[in-house]
């Protein structure tokens, strides 16, 4: 996974106080022949069924392109703000517009992240959701 995407997902996870499941490393063969989602340690601690694992993988996969596009927008917005800050004749109003645009995009990413977590939680059993809630406390 690209470093800037990993950095964003990690930062958003920390901002929400939720376990990180963004360290998504390549799938690796488990001893029983099943694929394991490395880097998603909190998922393993939930003792998911194969069907749940497949559903959750699908959720993350569906969000990947949209997340990547929003990350590009965030990067461009931050770069534009940086360039505005370094330009001679700094324009505060322009910088505010650029910062507001960056904030809106980050807000969109945060909402997407919350929606993804909600969709993942919907796949879990009540006991697994309770366990997930405990991860948020620590």
C-alpha positions in Angstrom: 0.0 0.0 0.0 1.3 3.4 -0.8 2.9 5.2 2.1 0.7 8.3 2.0 -2.4 6.2 2.1 -1.1 4.2 5.0 -0.2 7.4 6.8 -3.7 8.8 6.3 -5.5 5.7 7.3 -3.3 5.4 10.4 -3.9 9.0 11.3 -7.6 8.7 10.8 -7.7 5.6 12.9 -5.9 7.4 15.7 -8.2 10.4 15.4 -11.2 8.1 15.8 -9.6 6.2 18.6 -10.2 3.0 16.7 -7.9 0.0 16.2 -5.8 0.4 13.1 -6.6 -2.0 10.3 -4.8 0.0 7.8 -1.4 -1.6 8.0 -2.8 -3.9 5.3 0.1 -5.9 4.1 -0.2 -8.5 1.4 -2.3 -11.6 2.1 -0.3 -14.5 3.2 -1.1 -18.2 3.3 -2.1 -19.4 6.7 -1.0 -23.0 7.7 -4.5 -24.3 7.0 -4.4 -22.9 3.5 -6.7 -20.0 4.1 -5.6 -16.5 3.4 -4.9 -14.3 6.5 -5.2 -10.6 6.5 -1.9 -9.5 7.9 -1.7 -6.2 9.6 -5.4 -6.4 10.7 -4.6 -7.8 14.1 -7.8 -6.4 15.6 -9.8 -8.5 13.1 -8.0 -11.6 14.1 -8.8 -10.9 17.7 -12.5 -10.9 16.8 -12.2 -14.6 15.7 -14.1 -14.0 12.4 -15.7 -16.7 10.4 -14.5 -17.2 6.8 -17.7 -15.6 5.5 -17.2 -12.6 7.8 -13.6 -12.2 6.7 -14.7 -12.3 3.0 -17.4 -9.7 3.7 -15.0 -7.4 5.5 -12.4 -7.7 2.8 -15.0 -6.8 0.3 -16.0 -3.7 2.3 -12.3 -2.5 2.4 -11.9 -3.4 -1.3 -15.0 -1.4 -2.3 -13.7 1.7 -0.4 -10.1 1.5 -1.8 -10.6 3.5 -5.0 -12.7 6.3 -3.3 -10.2 6.5 -0.5 -7.3 6.8 -2.9 -9.1 9.6 -4.9 -9.8 11.5 -1.7 -6.2 11.1 -0.6 -5.1 12.6 -3.9 -7.4 15.6 -3.3 -6.0 16.0 0.3 -2.5 15.9 -1.0 -3.2 18.5 -3.7 -5.0 20.8 -1.2 -2.1 20.6 1.2 0.4 21.2 -1.5 -1.6 24.3 -2.8 -1.7 25.6 0.8 2.0 25.0 1.2 2.8 26.8 -2.0 0.5 29.7 -1.0 2.3 30.0 2.3 5.7 30.1 0.6 4.7 32.6 -2.1 5.7 36.3 -1.9 2.7 38.4 -0.9 0.9 35.8 1.2 -2.9 36.1 0.7 -4.7 35.2 3.9 -8.1 34.9 2.3 -6.7 32.6 -0.4 -4.9 30.5 2.2 -8.2 30.3 4.2 -10.1 29.0 1.1 -7.3 26.4 0.5 -7.3 25.3 4.1 -11.2 25.1 4.1 -11.0 22.9 1.0 -8.4 20.6 2.6 -10.6 20.4 5.7 -13.7 19.5 3.7 -11.8 16.7 2.0 -10.4 15.4 5.3 -14.0 15.6 6.6 -15.2 13.5 3.7 -12.4 11.0 4.4 -13.4 10.8 8.1 -17.0 10.2 7.2 -16.0 7.5 4.7 -13.9 5.9 7.5 -16.8 6.0 9.9 -19.1 4.5 7.3 -16.6 1.7 6.6 -16.3 0.9 10.3 -20.1 0.9 10.6 -20.4 -1.5 7.7 -17.8 -3.7 9.3 -19.6 -3.7 12.6 -22.8 -4.7 10.9 -21.1 -7.9 9.8 -20.1 -8.8 13.3 -22.0 -10.8 15.9 -23.2 -8.9 19.0 -20.3 -10.5 21.0 -17.8 -9.4 18.4 -19.1 -5.9 18.3 -18.8 -5.8 22.1 -15.2 -7.0 21.8 -14.6 -4.3 19.1 -16.0 -1.7 21.5 -13.5 -2.8 24.1 -10.6 -2.2 21.6 -11.7 1.4 21.5 -11.2 1.8 25.2 -7.6 0.7 25.2 
